[in-house]
Amino acid sequence: SYVLTQPPSVSVAPGQTARITCGGNNIGTKSVHWYQQKPGQAPLLVVYDDSGRPSGIPERVSGSNSGNTATLTISGVEAGDEADYYCQVWDSNNDHPVFGGGTKLTAL
Amino acid sequence: QVQLQESGPGLVKPSETLSLSCTVSGYSISSGYYWGWIRQPPGKGLEYIASIYESGTTYCNPSLKSRVTISLDTSKNRFSLKLTSVTAADTAVYYCARHYAKYGSGRSDYFDYWGQGTLVTVSS
């Protein structure tokens, strides 16, 4: 199965930029999607197809993908951005979606 | 506005079958999307279970395939999950979601609408 590797946690000061990485073999050739999950809530799609933003997601949330790493970038981090973030791709060898292990974002 | 709502028993005994349904409102499940299940054990990450299309085409996590059945009931606009021979390791919050799939030079599949989730505990 295709493996996605995320750091367990990322901490940034409010107002700064948070970068959450998602590593995978040649992930740059895949479409990467990102979800935000706050405690007790369902995941929310925040980025699709590497850098697309669903309606209602602010412009300070962005994504990129190249080589072996995809990155979710959140500029001007606010307390309300504290959440777990998951990346996800399609595993073309096994024909099913796979999720990364998740990264907990903390605004210090 | 697409809305999904899971329903089913919150407690299942070991070795029995877990059965959940997801009722969709605001969108017809016969209109061109896959519909899927994802679960999350307490304190852990997301795990894909399975998806189904209106044609009956399904995808399934290989690690669960032998125990999973997914089905559609278009008359009630809902889809269902059955997981057999459950153990404590199947204790999780189970989410249903709309599964978008795009085919082109490469696949793009993601989950754009989610239910609120339902906790299923496997215990005697």
HADDOCK unambig.tbl for C-alpha pairs under 7 A between the chains (distance, minus, plus):
assign (segid A and resid 31 and name CA) (segid B and resid 108 and name CA) 5.62 0.50 0.50
assign (segid A and resid 33 and name CA) (segid B and resid 110 and name CA) 6.71 0.50 0.50
assign (segid A and resid 41 and name CA) (segid B and resid 116 and name CA) 6.62 0.50 0.50
assign (segid A and resid 42 and name CA) (segid B and resid 114 and name CA) 6.57 0.50 0.50
assign (segid A and resid 42 and name CA) (segid B and resid 115 and name CA) 6.87 0.50 0.50
assign (segid A and resid 42 and name CA) (segid B and resid 116 and name CA) 5.35 0.50 0.50
assign (segid A and resid 42 and name CA) (segid B and resid 117 and name CA) 6.54 0.50 0.50
assign (segid A and resid 45 and name CA) (segid B and resid 112 and name CA) 5.93 0.50 0.50
assign (segid A and resid 49 and name CA) (segid B and resid 108 and name CA) 6.82 0.50 0.50
assign (segid A and resid 90 and name CA) (segid B and resid 107 and name CA) 6.67 0.50 0.50
assign (segid A and resid 90 and name CA) (segid B and resid 108 and name CA) 6.67 0.50 0.50
assign (segid A and resid 90 and name CA) (segid B and resid 109 and name CA) 6.19 0.50 0.50
assign (segid A and resid 95 and name CA) (segid B and resid 59 and name CA) 6.85 0.50 0.50
assign (segid A and resid 96 and name CA) (segid B and resid 59 and name CA) 6.19 0.50 0.50
assign (segid A and resid 96 and name CA) (segid B and resid 60 and name CA) 6.40 0.50 0.50
assign (segid A and resid 96 and name CA) (segid B and resid 61 and name CA) 6.27 0.50 0.50
assign (segid A and resid 97 and name CA) (segid B and resid 48 and name CA) 6.59 0.50 0.50
assign (segid A and resid 98 and name CA) (segid B and resid 48 and name CA) 6.64 0.50 0.50
assign (segid A and resid 99 and name CA) (segid B and resid 46 and name CA) 6.42 0.50 0.50
assign (segid A and resid 99 and name CA) (segid B and resid 47 and name CA) 6.80 0.50 0.50
assign (segid A and resid 101 and name CA) (segid B and resid 45 and name CA) 5.56 0.50 0.50
assign (segid A and resid 102 and name CA) (segid B and resid 45 and name CA) 6.24 0.50 0.50
